[in-house]
Amino acid sequence: MIDETQATAAAYGARVTPHIFLLDAEGKLAYRGRIDDSLDLLKVKKADFRAALNALVTGKKVPDTDTKAFGCGVKWSKKSD
């Protein structure tokens, strides 16, 4: 899906790229945040998105539902009125 109007990004509160929003089978937000705890693959200690996804598909509780995302700021398009 391409969010051409940026309405979805704004509705979920996207701040940076990447900023992950994982929805459950009913469309409810199950996880919001970062992919991993480090940009450097050699320094990753916690794979937050993977843990959330694994929990969701196995019917378990998502361990951390909201983590601090980091990356480049979202570039919002200018709205024409």
mmJSON file of the N, C-alpha and C atoms, coordinates in Angstrom:
{"data_MODEL":{"atom_site":{
"group_PDB":["ATOM","ATOM","ATOM","ATOM","ATOM","ATOM","ATOM","ATOM","ATOM","ATOM","ATOM","ATOM","ATOM","ATOM","ATOM","ATOM","ATOM","ATOM","ATOM","ATOM","ATOM","ATOM","ATOM","ATOM","ATOM","ATOM","ATOM","ATOM","ATOM","ATOM","ATOM","ATOM","ATOM","ATOM","ATOM","ATOM","ATOM","ATOM","ATOM","ATOM","ATOM","ATOM","ATOM","ATOM","ATOM","ATOM","ATOM","ATOM","ATOM","ATOM","ATOM","ATOM","ATOM","ATOM","ATOM","ATOM","ATOM","ATOM","ATOM","ATOM","ATOM","ATOM","ATOM","ATOM","ATOM","ATOM","ATOM","ATOM","ATOM","ATOM","ATOM","ATOM","ATOM","ATOM","ATOM","ATOM","ATOM","ATOM","ATOM","ATOM","ATOM","ATOM","ATOM","ATOM","ATOM","ATOM","ATOM","ATOM","ATOM","ATOM","ATOM","ATOM","ATOM","ATOM","ATOM","ATOM","ATOM","ATOM","ATOM","ATOM","ATOM","ATOM","ATOM","ATOM","ATOM","ATOM","ATOM","ATOM","ATOM","ATOM","ATOM","ATOM","ATOM","ATOM","ATOM","ATOM","ATOM","ATOM","ATOM","ATOM","ATOM","ATOM","ATOM","ATOM","ATOM","ATOM","ATOM","ATOM","ATOM","ATOM","ATOM","ATOM","ATOM","ATOM","ATOM","ATOM","ATOM","ATOM","ATOM","ATOM","ATOM","ATOM","ATOM","ATOM","ATOM","ATOM","ATOM","ATOM","ATOM","ATOM","ATOM","ATOM","ATOM","ATOM","ATOM","ATOM","ATOM","ATOM","ATOM","ATOM","ATOM","ATOM","ATOM","ATOM","ATOM","ATOM","ATOM","ATOM","ATOM","ATOM","ATOM","ATOM","ATOM","ATOM","ATOM","ATOM","ATOM","ATOM","ATOM","ATOM","ATOM","ATOM","ATOM","ATOM","ATOM","ATOM","ATOM","ATOM","ATOM","ATOM","ATOM","ATOM","ATOM","ATOM","ATOM","ATOM","ATOM","ATOM","ATOM","ATOM","ATOM","ATOM","ATOM","ATOM","ATOM","ATOM","ATOM","ATOM","ATOM","ATOM","ATOM","ATOM","ATOM","ATOM","ATOM","ATOM","ATOM","ATOM","ATOM","ATOM","ATOM","ATOM","ATOM","ATOM","ATOM","ATOM","ATOM","ATOM","ATOM","ATOM","ATOM","ATOM","ATOM","ATOM","ATOM","ATOM","ATOM","ATOM","ATOM","ATOM","ATOM","ATOM","ATOM"],
"id":[1,2,3,4,5,6,7,8,9,10,11,12,13,14,15,16,17,18,19,20,21,22,23,24,25,26,27,28,29,30,31,32,33,34,35,36,37,38,39,40,41,42,43,44,45,46,47,48,49,50,51,52,53,54,55,56,57,58,59,60,61,62,63,64,65,66,67,68,69,70,71,72,73,74,75,76,77,78,79,80,81,82,83,84,85,86,87,88,89,90,91,92,93,94,95,96,97,98,99,100,101,102,103,104,105,106,107,108,109,110,111,112,113,114,115,116,117,118,119,120,121,122,123,124,125,126,127,128,129,130,131,132,133,134,135,136,137,138,139,140,141,142,143,144,145,146,147,148,149,150,151,152,153,154,155,156,157,158,159,160,161,162,163,164,165,166,167,168,169,170,171,172,173,174,175,176,177,178,179,180,181,182,183,184,185,186,187,188,189,190,191,192,193,194,195,196,197,198,199,200,201,202,203,204,205,206,207,208,209,210,211,212,213,214,215,216,217,218,219,220,221,222,223,224,225,226,227,228,229,230,231,232,233,234,235,236,237,238,239,240,241,242,243],
"type_symbol":["N","C","C","N","C","C","N","C","C","N","C","C","N","C","C","N","C","C","N","C","C","N","C","C","N","C","C","N","C","C","N","C","C","N","C","C","N","C","C","N","C","C","N","C","C","N","C","C","N","C","C","N","C","C","N","C","C","N","C","C","N","C","C","N","C","C","N","C","C","N","C","C","N","C","C","N","C","C","N","C","C","N","C","C","N","C","C","N","C","C","N","C","C","N","C","C","N","C","C","N","C","C","N","C","C","N","C","C","N","C","C","N","C","C","N","C","C","N","C","C","N","C","C","N","C","C","N","C","C","N","C","C","N","C","C","N","C","C","N","C","C","N","C","C","N","C","C","N","C","C","N","C","C","N","C","C","N","C","C","N","C","C","N","C","C","N","C","C","N","C","C","N","C","C","N","C","C","N","C","C","N","C","C","N","C","C","N","C","C","N","C","C","N","C","C","N","C","C","N","C","C","N","C","C","N","C","C","N","C","C","N","C","C","N","C","C","N","C","C","N","C","C","N","C","C","N","C","C","N","C","C","N","C","C","N","C","C","N","C","C","N","C","C"],
"label_atom_id":["N","CA","C","N","CA","C","N","CA","C","N","CA","C","N","CA","C","N","CA","C","N","CA","C","N","CA","C","N","CA","C","N","CA","C","N","CA","C","N","CA","C","N","CA","C","N","CA","C","N","CA","C","N","CA","C","N","CA","C","N","CA","C","N","CA","C","N","CA","C","N","CA","C","N","CA","C","N","CA","C","N","CA","C","N","CA","C","N","CA","C","N","CA","C","N","CA","C","N","CA","C","N","CA","C","N","CA","C","N","CA","C","N","CA","C","N","CA","C","N","CA","C","N","CA","C","N","CA","C","N","CA","C","N","CA","C","N","CA","C","N","CA","C","N","CA","C","N","CA","C","N","CA","C","N","CA","C","N","CA","C","N","CA","C","N","CA","C","N","CA","C","N","CA","C","N","CA","C","N","CA","C","N","CA","C","N","CA","C","N","CA","C","N","CA","C","N","CA","C","N","CA","C","N","CA","C","N","CA","C","N","CA","C","N","CA","C","N","CA","C","N","CA","C","N","CA","C","N","CA","C","N","CA","C","N","CA","C","N","CA","C","N","CA","C","N","CA","C","N","CA","C","N","CA","C","N","CA","C","N","CA","C","N","CA","C","N","CA","C","N","CA","C","N","CA","C","N","CA","C","N","CA","C"],
"label_alt_id":[null,null,null,null,null,null,null,null,null,null,null,null,null,null,null,null,null,null,null,null,null,null,null,null,null,null,null,null,null,null,null,null,null,null,null,null,null,null,null,null,null,null,null,null,null,null,null,null,null,null,null,null,null,null,null,null,null,null,null,null,null,null,null,null,null,null,null,null,null,null,null,null,null,null,null,null,null,null,null,null,null,null,null,null,null,null,null,null,null,null,null,null,null,null,null,null,null,null,null,null,null,null,null,null,null,null,null,null,null,null,null,null,null,null,null,null,null,null,null,null,null,null,null,null,null,null,null,null,null,null,null,null,null,null,null,null,null,null,null,null,null,null,null,null,null,null,null,null,null,null,null,null,null,null,null,null,null,null,null,null,null,null,null,null,null,null,null,null,null,null,null,null,null,null,null,null,null,null,null,null,null,null,null,null,null,null,null,null,null,null,null,null,null,null,null,null,null,null,null,null,null,null,null,null,null,null,null,null,null,null,null,null,null,null,null,null,null,null,null,null,null,null,null,null,null,null,null,null,null,null,null,null,null,null,null,null,null,null,null,null,null,null,null],
"label_comp_id":["MET","MET","MET","ILE","ILE","ILE","ASP","ASP","ASP","GLU","GLU","GLU","THR","THR","THR","GLN","GLN","GLN","ALA","ALA","ALA","THR","THR","THR","ALA","ALA","ALA","ALA","ALA","ALA","ALA","ALA","ALA","TYR","TYR","TYR","GLY","GLY","GLY","ALA","ALA","ALA","ARG","ARG","ARG","VAL","VAL","VAL","THR","THR","THR","PRO","PRO","PRO","HIS","HIS","HIS","ILE","ILE","ILE","PHE","PHE","PHE","LEU","LEU","LEU","LEU","LEU","LEU","ASP","ASP","ASP","ALA","ALA","ALA","GLU","GLU","GLU","GLY","GLY","GLY","LYS","LYS","LYS","LEU","LEU","LEU","ALA","ALA","ALA","TYR","TYR","TYR","ARG","ARG","ARG","GLY","GLY","GLY","ARG","ARG","ARG","ILE","ILE","ILE","ASP","ASP","ASP","ASP","ASP","ASP","SER","SER","SER","LEU","LEU","LEU","ASP","ASP","ASP","LEU","LEU","LEU","LEU","LEU","LEU","LYS","LYS","LYS","VAL","VAL","VAL","LYS","LYS","LYS","LYS","LYS","LYS","ALA","ALA","ALA","ASP","ASP","ASP","PHE","PHE","PHE","ARG","ARG","ARG","ALA","ALA","ALA","ALA","ALA","ALA","LEU","LEU","LEU","ASN","ASN","ASN","ALA","ALA","ALA","LEU","LEU","LEU","VAL","VAL","VAL","THR","THR","THR","GLY","GLY","GLY","LYS","LYS","LYS","LYS","LYS","LYS","VAL","VAL","VAL","PRO","PRO","PRO","ASP","ASP","ASP","THR","THR","THR","ASP","ASP","ASP","THR","THR","THR","LYS","LYS","LYS","ALA","ALA","ALA","PHE","PHE","PHE","GLY","GLY","GLY","CYS","CYS","CYS","GLY","GLY","GLY","VAL","VAL","VAL","LYS","LYS","LYS","TRP","TRP","TRP","SER","SER","SER","LYS","LYS","LYS","LYS","LYS","LYS","SER","SER","SER","ASP","ASP","ASP"],
"label_asym_id":["A","A","A","A","A","A","A","A","A","A","A","A","A","A","A","A","A","A","A","A","A","A","A","A","A","A","A","A","A","A","A","A","A","A","A","A","A","A","A","A","A","A","A","A","A","A","A","A","A","A","A","A","A","A","A","A","A","A","A","A","A","A","A","A","A","A","A","A","A","A","A","A","A","A","A","A","A","A","A","A","A","A","A","A","A","A","A","A","A","A","A","A","A","A","A","A","A","A","A","A","A","A","A","A","A","A","A","A","A","A","A","A","A","A","A","A","A","A","A","A","A","A","A","A","A","A","A","A","A","A","A","A","A","A","A","A","A","A","A","A","A","A","A","A","A","A","A","A","A","A","A","A","A","A","A","A","A","A","A","A","A","A","A","A","A","A","A","A","A","A","A","A","A","A","A","A","A","A","A","A","A","A","A","A","A","A","A","A","A","A","A","A","A","A","A","A","A","A","A","A","A","A","A","A","A","A","A","A","A","A","A","A","A","A","A","A","A","A","A","A","A","A","A","A","A","A","A","A","A","A","A","A","A","A","A","A","A","A","A","A","A","A","A"],
"label_entity_id":["1","1","1","1","1","1","1","1","1","1","1","1","1","1","1","1","1","1","1","1","1","1","1","1","1","1","1","1","1","1","1","1","1","1","1","1","1","1","1","1","1","1","1","1","1","1","1","1","1","1","1","1","1","1","1","1","1","1","1","1","1","1","1","1","1","1","1","1","1","1","1","1","1","1","1","1","1","1","1","1","1","1","1","1","1","1","1","1","1","1","1","1","1","1","1","1","1","1","1","1","1","1","1","1","1","1","1","1","1","1","1","1","1","1","1","1","1","1","1","1","1","1","1","1","1","1","1","1","1","1","1","1","1","1","1","1","1","1","1","1","1","1","1","1","1","1","1","1","1","1","1","1","1","1","1","1","1","1","1","1","1","1","1","1","1","1","1","1","1","1","1","1","1","1","1","1","1","1","1","1","1","1","1","1","1","1","1","1","1","1","1","1","1","1","1","1","1","1","1","1","1","1","1","1","1","1","1","1","1","1","1","1","1","1","1","1","1","1","1","1","1","1","1","1","1","1","1","1","1","1","1","1","1","1","1","1","1","1","1","1","1","1","1"],
"label_seq_id":[1,1,1,2,2,2,3,3,3,4,4,4,5,5,5,6,6,6,7,7,7,8,8,8,9,9,9,10,10,10,11,11,11,12,12,12,13,13,13,14,14,14,15,15,15,16,16,16,17,17,17,18,18,18,19,19,19,20,20,20,21,21,21,22,22,22,23,23,23,24,24,24,25,25,25,26,26,26,27,27,27,28,28,28,29,29,29,30,30,30,31,31,31,32,32,32,33,33,33,34,34,34,35,35,35,36,36,36,37,37,37,38,38,38,39,39,39,40,40,40,41,41,41,42,42,42,43,43,43,44,44,44,45,45,45,46,46,46,47,47,47,48,48,48,49,49,49,50,50,50,51,51,51,52,52,52,53,53,53,54,54,54,55,55,55,56,56,56,57,57,57,58,58,58,59,59,59,60,60,60,61,61,61,62,62,62,63,63,63,64,64,64,65,65,65,66,66,66,67,67,67,68,68,68,69,69,69,70,70,70,71,71,71,72,72,72,73,73,73,74,74,74,75,75,75,76,76,76,77,77,77,78,78,78,79,79,79,80,80,80,81,81,81],
"pdbx_PDB_ins_code":[null,null,null,null,null,null,null,null,null,null,null,null,null,null,null,null,null,null,null,null,null,null,null,null,null,null,null,null,null,null,null,null,null,null,null,null,null,null,null,null,null,null,null,null,null,null,null,null,null,null,null,null,null,null,null,null,null,null,null,null,null,null,null,null,null,null,null,null,null,null,null,null,null,null,null,null,null,null,null,null,null,null,null,null,null,null,null,null,null,null,null,null,null,null,null,null,null,null,null,null,null,null,null,null,null,null,null,null,null,null,null,null,null,null,null,null,null,null,null,null,null,null,null,null,null,null,null,null,null,null,null,null,null,null,null,null,null,null,null,null,null,null,null,null,null,null,null,null,null,null,null,null,null,null,null,null,null,null,null,null,null,null,null,null,null,null,null,null,null,null,null,null,null,null,null,null,null,null,null,null,null,null,null,null,null,null,null,null,null,null,null,null,null,null,null,null,null,null,null,null,null,null,null,null,null,null,null,null,null,null,null,null,null,null,null,null,null,null,null,null,null,null,null,null,null,null,null,null,null,null,null,null,null,null,null,null,null,null,null,null,null,null,null],
"Cartn_x":[0.845,0.0,0.89,0.569,1.269,0.345,0.879,0.116,0.309,-0.27,-0.045,-0.449,-1.483,-1.95,-1.289,-0.586,0.053,-0.958,-2.217,-3.262,-3.046,-2.618,-2.389,-1.215,-0.134,1.044,0.683,-0.079,-0.491,-1.419,-2.342,-3.296,-2.598,-1.554,-0.83,0.273,0.57,1.579,2.999,3.201,4.554,5.421,6.628,7.548,8.83,9.269,10.523,10.337,11.339,11.346,12.603,12.479,11.218,10.517,9.223,8.394,7.345,7.427,6.623,5.281,4.229,2.891,2.362,2.261,1.828,0.39,-0.479,-1.885,-2.209,-3.116,-3.525,-4.582,-5.106,-6.068,-7.346,-7.667,-8.867,-8.588,-7.343,-6.984,-6.625,-6.466,-6.083,-4.561,-4.094,-2.661,-2.091,-1.155,-0.549,0.865,1.537,2.908,3.171,3.885,4.309,5.737,6.62,7.976,9.046,10.184,11.39,11.451,12.376,12.627,13.515,14.665,15.646,16.082,16.893,17.366,18.65,19.138,20.34,20.301,20.851,20.993,22.128,23.067,24.226,23.865,23.807,23.411,24.263,25.526,26.417,26.139,25.385,25.086,23.639,22.862,21.466,21.42,20.755,20.564,19.112,18.216,16.798,16.121,15.53,14.804,13.322,12.957,11.624,10.492,10.618,9.55,9.416,10.52,10.476,9.78,10.102,9.481,7.973,7.586,6.161,5.44,6.035,5.427,5.328,6.386,6.362,5.288,5.17,4.148,2.75,2.546,1.236,0.827,1.724,1.36,1.248,1.827,1.723,0.658,-0.092,-1.189,-0.766,0.47,0.959,0.82,1.025,0.977,2.243,2.07,3.212,3.968,5.279,6.025,6.129,6.513,6.603,5.744,4.663,3.744,4.135,5.039,5.42,6.884,7.715,9.129,9.466,10.559,10.964,11.6,10.938,11.461,12.513,13.494,14.517,14.849,15.283,15.612,15.497,15.348,15.189,13.764,13.62,12.283,11.41,10.115,9.162,9.128,9.188,9.1,7.642,6.943,5.535,5.354,4.398,4.123,3.379,3.568,2.861,1.461,0.491,-0.904,-1.27,-1.934,-2.394,-3.85,-4.134,-5.506,-6.221],
"Cartn_y":[-1.178,0.0,1.241,2.181,3.456,4.501,5.194,6.208,7.562,7.718,8.909,10.207,10.179,11.402,11.588,10.602,10.563,10.538,10.27,10.224,9.067,7.925,6.765,7.023,7.541,7.852,8.847,9.853,10.852,10.24,9.383,8.77,7.885,7.196,6.326,7.063,8.272,9.053,8.758,8.417,8.151,9.386,9.177,10.284,10.143,8.909,8.635,7.482,7.295,6.112,5.304,4.025,3.3,3.452,3.422,3.435,2.349,1.267,0.069,0.152,-0.242,-0.348,-1.722,-2.606,-3.981,-4.132,-4.564,-4.736,-6.212,-6.526,-7.913,-8.272,-9.492,-9.98,-9.148,-8.465,-7.62,-6.17,-5.891,-4.535,-3.626,-4.195,-3.39,-3.291,-2.137,-1.916,-2.818,-3.692,-4.629,-4.202,-3.46,-3.01,-1.733,-0.811,0.432,0.7,0.965,1.325,0.972,0.582,0.326,-1.134,-1.397,-2.765,-3.458,-2.892,-3.414,-2.287,-2.624,-1.6,-0.912,-1.226,-0.574,-0.544,0.507,0.568,-0.328,-0.598,-1.438,-2.902,-3.71,-5.114,-5.863,-5.493,-6.169,-5.783,-4.713,-4.248,-4.52,-5.183,-5.471,-6.472,-6.077,-6.959,-7.402,-6.602,-6.9,-6.614,-7.647,-7.52,-7.316,-6.096,-5.761,-6.142,-5.784,-6.096,-7.601,-8.3,-9.757,-10.411,-9.952,-10.497,-10.237,-9.051,-8.708,-9.559,-9.694,-10.48,-11.949,-12.506,-13.903,-14.127,-13.205,-13.331,-13.295,-12.372,-12.211,-13.466,-14.022,-15.183,-16.474,-16.507,-17.703,-17.566,-16.46,-16.271,-15.858,-15.376,-14.93,-13.419,-12.932,-11.496,-10.84,-9.748,-8.998,-8.431,-8.75,-8.355,-6.85,-6.119,-4.657,-4.112,-3.441,-2.972,-1.617,-0.907,0.43,0.673,0.81,1.11,2.413,3.023,4.298,4.033,4.504,4.364,5.433,5.094,6.067,5.918,7.001,7.022,8.443,8.574,9.895,10.386,11.66,12.224,12.075,11.892,11.802,13.148,13.101,14.319,14.491,15.376,15.592,16.455,16.065,16.861,18.128,19.15,20.389,20.262,20.637,20.547,21.818,21.624,22.799,23.069,24.292,24.667,25.37],
"Cartn_z":[0.0,0.0,0.0,-0.807,-0.83,-0.207,0.761,1.498,0.807,-0.367,-1.187,-0.507,0.304,0.966,2.335,2.807,4.125,5.264,4.956,5.977,6.948,6.438,7.307,8.234,7.699,8.52,9.621,9.276,10.26,11.311,10.882,11.806,12.84,12.436,13.359,14.115,13.72,14.426,14.006,12.743,12.249,12.424,12.939,13.172,12.349,12.165,11.477,10.498,9.64,8.781,9.091,9.386,9.44,10.788,10.762,11.961,11.726,12.484,12.245,12.965,12.268,12.834,12.469,13.453,13.245,13.73,12.825,13.152,13.317,14.228,14.41,13.363,13.444,12.451,12.403,13.494,13.534,13.152,12.793,12.4,13.55,14.75,15.912,15.989,16.42,16.548,17.645,17.268,18.215,18.609,17.726,18.001,17.226,17.875,17.226,17.67,16.711,17.097,16.1,16.651,15.855,15.4,14.485,14.04,15.063,15.328,16.282,17.202,18.205,19.138,18.679,17.479,16.954,15.433,14.871,13.411,12.934,13.809,13.493,13.762,12.723,12.873,13.887,14.012,14.948,16.397,16.6,17.954,18.386,17.533,17.875,19.027,20.094,21.243,21.348,20.753,20.846,19.506,18.929,17.668,18.002,18.304,18.813,17.863,16.596,15.643,15.453,15.335,15.174,16.368,17.575,18.782,18.772,18.359,18.302,17.261,16.101,15.029,15.427,15.991,16.434,17.489,18.429,19.461,18.841,17.936,17.315,16.542,15.741,14.915,15.72,16.907,17.74,18.824,18.795,19.727,21.131,21.264,22.561,22.689,23.892,24.147,23.576,22.868,22.343,23.543,23.669,24.872,25.09,24.09,24.163,23.031,23.37,22.332,21.748,22.417,21.958,22.294,21.255,21.463,20.752,21.15,20.542,19.183,18.139,16.779,16.533,15.718,15.351,13.883,13.292,11.87,11.365,10.074,9.468,9.69,9.929,10.134,8.905,9.133,8.032,7.315,6.029,5.209,4.803,5.479,5.207,3.978,3.134,1.942,2.361,1.602,1.878,1.312,2.11,1.666,0.932,-0.194,-0.935,-0.567,-0.268,0.125,-0.992],
"occupancy":[1.0,1.0,1.0,1.0,1.0,1.0,1.0,1.0,1.0,1.0,1.0,1.0,1.0,1.0,1.0,1.0,1.0,1.0,1.0,1.0,1.0,1.0,1.0,1.0,1.0,1.0,1.0,1.0,1.0,1.0,1.0,1.0,1.0,1.0,1.0,1.0,1.0,1.0,1.0,1.0,1.0,1.0,1.0,1.0,1.0,1.0,1.0,1.0,1.0,1.0,1.0,1.0,1.0,1.0,1.0,1.0,1.0,1.0,1.0,1.0,1.0,1.0,1.0,1.0,1.0,1.0,1.0,1.0,1.0,1.0,1.0,1.0,1.0,1.0,1.0,1.0,1.0,1.0,1.0,1.0,1.0,1.0,1.0,1.0,1.0,1.0,1.0,1.0,1.0,1.0,1.0,1.0,1.0,1.0,1.0,1.0,1.0,1.0,1.0,1.0,1.0,1.0,1.0,1.0,1.0,1.0,1.0,1.0,1.0,1.0,1.0,1.0,1.0,1.0,1.0,1.0,1.0,1.0,1.0,1.0,1.0,1.0,1.0,1.0,1.0,1.0,1.0,1.0,1.0,1.0,1.0,1.0,1.0,1.0,1.0,1.0,1.0,1.0,1.0,1.0,1.0,1.0,1.0,1.0,1.0,1.0,1.0,1.0,1.0,1.0,1.0,1.0,1.0,1.0,1.0,1.0,1.0,1.0,1.0,1.0,1.0,1.0,1.0,1.0,1.0,1.0,1.0,1.0,1.0,1.0,1.0,1.0,1.0,1.0,1.0,1.0,1.0,1.0,1.0,1.0,1.0,1.0,1.0,1.0,1.0,1.0,1.0,1.0,1.0,1.0,1.0,1.0,1.0,1.0,1.0,1.0,1.0,1.0,1.0,1.0,1.0,1.0,1.0,1.0,1.0,1.0,1.0,1.0,1.0,1.0,1.0,1.0,1.0,1.0,1.0,1.0,1.0,1.0,1.0,1.0,1.0,1.0,1.0,1.0,1.0,1.0,1.0,1.0,1.0,1.0,1.0,1.0,1.0,1.0,1.0,1.0,1.0,1.0,1.0,1.0,1.0,1.0,1.0],
"B_iso_or_equiv":[0.0,0.0,0.0,0.0,0.0,0.0,0.0,0.0,0.0,0.0,0.0,0.0,0.0,0.0,0.0,0.0,0.0,0.0,0.0,0.0,0.0,0.0,0.0,0.0,0.0,0.0,0.0,0.0,0.0,0.0,0.0,0.0,0.0,0.0,0.0,0.0,0.0,0.0,0.0,0.0,0.0,0.0,0.0,0.0,0.0,0.0,0.0,0.0,0.0,0.0,0.0,0.0,0.0,0.0,0.0,0.0,0.0,0.0,0.0,0.0,0.0,0.0,0.0,0.0,0.0,0.0,0.0,0.0,0.0,0.0,0.0,0.0,0.0,0.0,0.0,0.0,0.0,0.0,0.0,0.0,0.0,0.0,0.0,0.0,0.0,0.0,0.0,0.0,0.0,0.0,0.0,0.0,0.0,0.0,0.0,0.0,0.0,0.0,0.0,0.0,0.0,0.0,0.0,0.0,0.0,0.0,0.0,0.0,0.0,0.0,0.0,0.0,0.0,0.0,0.0,0.0,0.0,0.0,0.0,0.0,0.0,0.0,0.0,0.0,0.0,0.0,0.0,0.0,0.0,0.0,0.0,0.0,0.0,0.0,0.0,0.0,0.0,0.0,0.0,0.0,0.0,0.0,0.0,0.0,0.0,0.0,0.0,0.0,0.0,0.0,0.0,0.0,0.0,0.0,0.0,0.0,0.0,0.0,0.0,0.0,0.0,0.0,0.0,0.0,0.0,0.0,0.0,0.0,0.0,0.0,0.0,0.0,0.0,0.0,0.0,0.0,0.0,0.0,0.0,0.0,0.0,0.0,0.0,0.0,0.0,0.0,0.0,0.0,0.0,0.0,0.0,0.0,0.0,0.0,0.0,0.0,0.0,0.0,0.0,0.0,0.0,0.0,0.0,0.0,0.0,0.0,0.0,0.0,0.0,0.0,0.0,0.0,0.0,0.0,0.0,0.0,0.0,0.0,0.0,0.0,0.0,0.0,0.0,0.0,0.0,0.0,0.0,0.0,0.0,0.0,0.0,0.0,0.0,0.0,0.0,0.0,0.0,0.0,0.0,0.0,0.0,0.0,0.0],
"pdbx_formal_charge":[null,null,null,null,null,null,null,null,null,null,null,null,null,null,null,null,null,null,null,null,null,null,null,null,null,null,null,null,null,null,null,null,null,null,null,null,null,null,null,null,null,null,null,null,null,null,null,null,null,null,null,null,null,null,null,null,null,null,null,null,null,null,null,null,null,null,null,null,null,null,null,null,null,null,null,null,null,null,null,null,null,null,null,null,null,null,null,null,null,null,null,null,null,null,null,null,null,null,null,null,null,null,null,null,null,null,null,null,null,null,null,null,null,null,null,null,null,null,null,null,null,null,null,null,null,null,null,null,null,null,null,null,null,null,null,null,null,null,null,null,null,null,null,null,null,null,null,null,null,null,null,null,null,null,null,null,null,null,null,null,null,null,null,null,null,null,null,null,null,null,null,null,null,null,null,null,null,null,null,null,null,null,null,null,null,null,null,null,null,null,null,null,null,null,null,null,null,null,null,null,null,null,null,null,null,null,null,null,null,null,null,null,null,null,null,null,null,null,null,null,null,null,null,null,null,null,null,null,null,null,null,null,null,null,null,null,null,null,null,null,null,null,null],
"auth_seq_id":[1,1,1,2,2,2,3,3,3,4,4,4,5,5,5,6,6,6,7,7,7,8,8,8,9,9,9,10,10,10,11,11,11,12,12,12,13,13,13,14,14,14,15,15,15,16,16,16,17,17,17,18,18,18,19,19,19,20,20,20,21,21,21,22,22,22,23,23,23,24,24,24,25,25,25,26,26,26,27,27,27,28,28,28,29,29,29,30,30,30,31,31,31,32,32,32,33,33,33,34,34,34,35,35,35,36,36,36,37,37,37,38,38,38,39,39,39,40,40,40,41,41,41,42,42,42,43,43,43,44,44,44,45,45,45,46,46,46,47,47,47,48,48,48,49,49,49,50,50,50,51,51,51,52,52,52,53,53,53,54,54,54,55,55,55,56,56,56,57,57,57,58,58,58,59,59,59,60,60,60,61,61,61,62,62,62,63,63,63,64,64,64,65,65,65,66,66,66,67,67,67,68,68,68,69,69,69,70,70,70,71,71,71,72,72,72,73,73,73,74,74,74,75,75,75,76,76,76,77,77,77,78,78,78,79,79,79,80,80,80,81,81,81],
"auth_comp_id":["MET","MET","MET","ILE","ILE","ILE","ASP","ASP","ASP","GLU","GLU","GLU","THR","THR","THR","GLN","GLN","GLN","ALA","ALA","ALA","THR","THR","THR","ALA","ALA","ALA","ALA","ALA","ALA","ALA","ALA","ALA","TYR","TYR","TYR","GLY","GLY","GLY","ALA","ALA","ALA","ARG","ARG","ARG","VAL","VAL","VAL","THR","THR","THR","PRO","PRO","PRO","HIS","HIS","HIS","ILE","ILE","ILE","PHE","PHE","PHE","LEU","LEU","LEU","LEU","LEU","LEU","ASP","ASP","ASP","ALA","ALA","ALA","GLU","GLU","GLU","GLY","GLY","GLY","LYS","LYS","LYS","LEU","LEU","LEU","ALA","ALA","ALA","TYR","TYR","TYR","ARG","ARG","ARG","GLY","GLY","GLY","ARG","ARG","ARG","ILE","ILE","ILE","ASP","ASP","ASP","ASP","ASP","ASP","SER","SER","SER","LEU","LEU","LEU","ASP","ASP","ASP","LEU","LEU","LEU","LEU","LEU","LEU","LYS","LYS","LYS","VAL","VAL","VAL","LYS","LYS","LYS","LYS","LYS","LYS","ALA","ALA","ALA","ASP","ASP","ASP","PHE","PHE","PHE","ARG","ARG","ARG","ALA","ALA","ALA","ALA","ALA","ALA","LEU","LEU","LEU","ASN","ASN","ASN","ALA","ALA","ALA","LEU","LEU","LEU","VAL","VAL","VAL","THR","THR","THR","GLY","GLY","GLY","LYS","LYS","LYS","LYS","LYS","LYS","VAL","VAL","VAL","PRO","PRO","PRO","ASP","ASP","ASP","THR","THR","THR","ASP","ASP","ASP","THR","THR","THR","LYS","LYS","LYS","ALA","ALA","ALA","PHE","PHE","PHE","GLY","GLY","GLY","CYS","CYS","CYS","GLY","GLY","GLY","VAL","VAL","VAL","LYS","LYS","LYS","TRP","TRP","TRP","SER","SER","SER","LYS","LYS","LYS","LYS","LYS","LYS","SER","SER","SER","ASP","ASP","ASP"],
"auth_asym_id":["A","A","A","A","A","A","A","A","A","A","A","A","A","A","A","A","A","A","A","A","A","A","A","A","A","A","A","A","A","A","A","A","A","A","A","A","A","A","A","A","A","A","A","A","A","A","A","A","A","A","A","A","A","A","A","A","A","A","A","A","A","A","A","A","A","A","A","A","A","A","A","A","A","A","A","A","A","A","A","A","A","A","A","A","A","A","A","A","A","A","A","A","A","A","A","A","A","A","A","A","A","A","A","A","A","A","A","A","A","A","A","A","A","A","A","A","A","A","A","A","A","A","A","A","A","A","A","A","A","A","A","A","A","A","A","A","A","A","A","A","A","A","A","A","A","A","A","A","A","A","A","A","A","A","A","A","A","A","A","A","A","A","A","A","A","A","A","A","A","A","A","A","A","A","A","A","A","A","A","A","A","A","A","A","A","A","A","A","A","A","A","A","A","A","A","A","A","A","A","A","A","A","A","A","A","A","A","A","A","A","A","A","A","A","A","A","A","A","A","A","A","A","A","A","A","A","A","A","A","A","A","A","A","A","A","A","A","A","A","A","A","A","A"],
"auth_atom_id":["N","CA","C","N","CA","C","N","CA","C","N","CA","C","N","CA","C","N","CA","C","N","CA","C","N","CA","C","N","CA","C","N","CA","C","N","CA","C","N","CA","C","N","CA","C","N","CA","C","N","CA","C","N","CA","C","N","CA","C","N","CA","C","N","CA","C","N","CA","C","N","CA","C","N","CA","C","N","CA","C","N","CA","C","N","CA","C","N","CA","C","N","CA","C","N","CA","C","N","CA","C","N","CA","C","N","CA","C","N","CA","C","N","CA","C","N","CA","C","N","CA","C","N","CA","C","N","CA","C","N","CA","C","N","CA","C","N","CA","C","N","CA","C","N","CA","C","N","CA","C","N","CA","C","N","CA","C","N","CA","C","N","CA","C","N","CA","C","N","CA","C","N","CA","C","N","CA","C","N","CA","C","N","CA","C","N","CA","C","N","CA","C","N","CA","C","N","CA","C","N","CA","C","N","CA","C","N","CA","C","N","CA","C","N","CA","C","N","CA","C","N","CA","C","N","CA","C","N","CA","C","N","CA","C","N","CA","C","N","CA","C","N","CA","C","N","CA","C","N","CA","C","N","CA","C","N","CA","C","N","CA","C","N","CA","C","N","CA","C","N","CA","C","N","CA","C","N","CA","C","N","CA","C"],
"pdbx_PDB_model_num":[1,1,1,1,1,1,1,1,1,1,1,1,1,1,1,1,1,1,1,1,1,1,1,1,1,1,1,1,1,1,1,1,1,1,1,1,1,1,1,1,1,1,1,1,1,1,1,1,1,1,1,1,1,1,1,1,1,1,1,1,1,1,1,1,1,1,1,1,1,1,1,1,1,1,1,1,1,1,1,1,1,1,1,1,1,1,1,1,1,1,1,1,1,1,1,1,1,1,1,1,1,1,1,1,1,1,1,1,1,1,1,1,1,1,1,1,1,1,1,1,1,1,1,1,1,1,1,1,1,1,1,1,1,1,1,1,1,1,1,1,1,1,1,1,1,1,1,1,1,1,1,1,1,1,1,1,1,1,1,1,1,1,1,1,1,1,1,1,1,1,1,1,1,1,1,1,1,1,1,1,1,1,1,1,1,1,1,1,1,1,1,1,1,1,1,1,1,1,1,1,1,1,1,1,1,1,1,1,1,1,1,1,1,1,1,1,1,1,1,1,1,1,1,1,1,1,1,1,1,1,1,1,1,1,1,1,1,1,1,1,1,1,1]
}}}
